[in-house]
Structures are given as C-alpha cells and as structure tokens.
Amino acid sequence: MQILPVASGKGGVGKSLVATNLAVALGQYGKNVVLADLDLGASNLHLILGQGGIRTGIGTFLSNKNTDFDEIILPTDYKNLRFIPGDAEIPGIANLSSGQKSKLIRRLYTIDADYLVVDLGAGTNYNTLDFFLTSSRGLIITTSTLTATLNAYLFLKNAVFRLMNNTFKKGTPAYDFINKMKQDGGQLQRIYIPKLLERIALEDRESYDRFHEIMRSFRPMLIMNMLEDPKEAKKAEKLRRSCQEYLGVQIEHMGILYFDHLQEIAQSSRIPIAAYKPDSVLSQAVFRIADKIIQQHNETEGSFMDMEEVEQSFAVAEMEAEIDFEFKTHDLENLLHSGALTRGDLIETIKAQQYEIQTLKKENQFLKSKLLKAAEMGYEV
C-alpha cells in the first residue's frame, strides 16, 4: 500500500477537495483506495462525498475501546473507494496524545488497499507533520499566491526539522546540537539546512549518515491548485529552487488544477467533481495526476529522482497548464455560444476576477515590503 498524505501550509487552497477527487480518480483507475479524514477537529470529507448519517469515525475508535478499527472503514458510492470519517464533533479529538497518534498510525499501516489517501489539517502542528511523514511521498497543495507558496515552503521546512527530531536519537551529539540551536530561535530560523547538516556531519557522522539516507527517499510531491492563468504555473519553479537551496529537498511537480465554477456546483451537490463532470478540464487534470502517481509508483518505487527528472516534472506541468488553459477557454466559448452562459454572466465573471487580481496585487506589495524588512534584519527569506 502507498500512503498519500495530502497537506497544505495554510487553509483555503482546496486541499480536501483535491484529496477527495484524487481518491475518486484512483478508484476509477481500478485501484483499491481508502480515503481517511485526518483533518481532526475540522473533518468535512463526508460532506464532499455526500456521506450522510455518519455515526462513527476516528474519534470513536480512539475514545471507545470497544470500537474495532474495521468498523470505521465505510463503503462509498464510488468505485473501489472506502472512507474513514474523522469525527470532528468529539471534543478534544484534534489534540491527540502521543499514544493515540501512535495507535492510529499503526492501524493505518494495516489497511488492505493499494492507496491510502490521507487528508490532513492545514498548518504545521506536530500531529499533522507526523502523519505527513508516514510516507516519503506526501502531497503538498498550494495556490500561486505568495502567501500560499510561502506557507508551502514553511510546511516542508518544518517537516524536515521534525524528521531530524525523529531521527537523531536522544543523547547523541546531533540531538544535543539541534536542541542547543533551538534555544536560539533566531539562529535556527536563519540557517540553511544543508549548512546545518555539514556542521552535524562534523559533530556526529553516524547520525548524519542515518538522516542523509532518510532524506534521499524524502520526495514530496507538489500540486498547484486554483490557477487562473498559465503564467501562474511558473511560480512553482521559485518554490522548487527555495526547497533545493535552503532545505536540501527535491520536490516533484505532479501538475496544476485550474479554478472552475463547476467545482462549487459539484460541492453544493455533495458530489466530487471527478464524478460530477469527469470530462471537465479540472477533472481531467485530476485524472492525469492520478495516472502519474500510479506510473511513478510502478516504475520508480524505491528509486531516487535525479535533478533532470525533477526539472522535467516542472517543465511538463507548465506545458500542461498551457494546454489546459486552451481547453478551458474553448469550453467557455462553447458555453457562450450555446446560451448556457450569457454575455452578462461573462462580464460579471471578468469583473470578479479583476477585483481578485487587484486584491492579490495589494497583498503582494504588502508581503514584499515585509520580506524586504526581514532581509534587512538578516532573516532567511
């Protein structure tokens, strides 16, 4: 079984919708899939799937010793897809103890499936990071906005430090070195991880070698969501370079997803868009990403991506963004000519997009000024 944790550095980037539709697409390809809602405290995947009357879930399993884990793996109306609800209504379920987290992770590993798609909460709390690190091939979802890409980078940075914390054994020179640096938060914030590892290699070669081997297989996958224009796809390249230079992490680009108003209609109908309108540009992009995941799992399991393969994945994603944009524009023209979309609707859509663009420009200017001030103070940006 391949575990696919789906995470984001911030909320509002469509993480849960991507996780759900990706699970549906993998099932359509004939794979045995389980979708787990681990956005504990804010679980809502049952609504996206149209699953009503949910009475048991992860919260029930963890709080009631008489609940068997298999009881909370529920059937769905979608081909080859089962579902594990999260139980947001149980007080305190978002704050798992270490024992509860370990118990849940152990049981997740025992699931009989080809793929386990795990929807995680947004942000970088330890539980979210530990669930993300149950696989070396987690998915990070972001949009093209500066705040979203910055938070995606920060999520991966926190994941690397969490991986260090889990790898360096207590009492080793590497463990003591990292803890000493933690006492000076500013120093830890400014240092590049490759430089940090060079210093650890001098202090504790055995711990360094162990961590280096784990990092070789740590290959997060990127999906850029809610794009409006193919030029926005190029912003992923900056994220790739930052992860490579500052974190020593290679990320693979799995593809882009354009914003589609049909998503809102599908969501209000409580049907994933991959099932609601599988021939839409958005759905086809989800199926394309699912196909890539299956192919790389079959062909490259246990292998390591070189720089050329990483760069190629970003070049392919940019090309797909151009192709999808042409199809999306063509679909819009067809709607206009068929009468399903009036010129008034089109004008209102353009006005709304222009307003969003102006808002994003203001936000961009504000964040640029903050980043420049941080750079002047010597912080890593």
MOZIMO-V38837 format. One record per backbone hydrogen bond with DSSP energy under -1.0 kcal/mol. NH is the residue of the N-H (numbers start at 0). CO is the residue of the C=O. If there is no record, write none. Layout:
((NH:CO) (NH:CO))
//
This chain:
((1:113) (3:115) (5:117) (6:138) (17:13) (18:14) (19:15) (20:16) (21:17) (22:18) (23:19) (24:20) (25:21) (26:22) (27:23) (28:24) (29:26) (30:25) (32:79) (33:114) (34:81) (35:116) (36:83) (37:35) (37:118) (39:37) (41:38) (46:43) (47:43) (48:44) (50:45) (57:84) (60:56) (61:57) (62:58) (63:59) (66:63) (70:67) (71:68) (72:69) (73:82) (80:77) (81:32) (82:73) (83:34) (92:89) (94:91) (100:96) (101:97) (102:98) (103:99) (104:100) (105:101) (106:102) (107:103) (108:104) (110:107) (112:110) (113:31) (114:31) (115:1) (116:33) (117:3) (118:35) (119:5) (122:7) (128:124) (129:125) (130:126) (131:127) (132:128) (133:130) (134:131) (138:4) (139:220) (140:6) (141:222) (148:144) (149:145) (150:146) (151:147) (152:148) (153:149) (154:150) (155:151) (156:152) (157:153) (158:154) (159:155) (160:156) (161:157) (162:158) (163:159) (164:160) (165:161) (166:162) (167:163) (171:168) (175:171) (176:172) (177:173) (178:174) (179:175) (180:176) (181:177) (183:180) (187:183) (188:184) (189:185) (190:186) (192:245) (195:191) (196:192) (197:193) (198:194) (199:195) (200:196) (201:197) (202:198) (203:199) (207:203) (208:204) (209:205) (210:206) (211:207) (212:208) (213:209) (214:210) (215:211) (218:135) (218:216) (220:137) (221:251) (222:139) (223:254) (224:141) (226:256) (231:228) (232:229) (233:230) (234:231) (235:232) (236:233) (238:234) (239:235) (240:236) (241:237) (242:238) (243:239) (244:240) (245:241) (248:242) (251:219) (253:221) (256:223) (258:226) (262:259) (264:260) (265:261) (266:262) (267:263) (268:264) (269:266) (270:265) (274:271) (275:271) (276:272) (279:276) (283:279) (284:280) (285:281) (286:282) (287:283) (288:284) (289:285) (290:286) (291:287) (292:288) (293:289) (294:290) (295:291) (296:292) (297:293) (298:294) (299:295) (302:299) (309:305) (310:306) (311:307) (312:308) (313:309) (314:310) (315:311) (316:312) (317:313) (318:314) (319:315) (320:316) (321:317) (322:318) (323:319) (324:320) (325:321) (326:322) (327:323) (328:324) (329:325) (330:326) (331:327) (332:328) (333:329) (334:330) (335:331) (336:332) (337:333) (340:334) (345:341) (346:342) (347:343) (348:344) (349:345) (350:346) (351:347) (352:348) (353:349) (354:350) (355:351) (356:352) (357:353) (358:354) (359:355) (360:356) (361:357) (362:358) (363:359) (364:360) (365:361) (366:362) (367:363) (368:364) (369:365) (370:366) (371:367) (372:368) (373:369) (374:370) (375:371) (376:372) (377:374) (378:373))
//
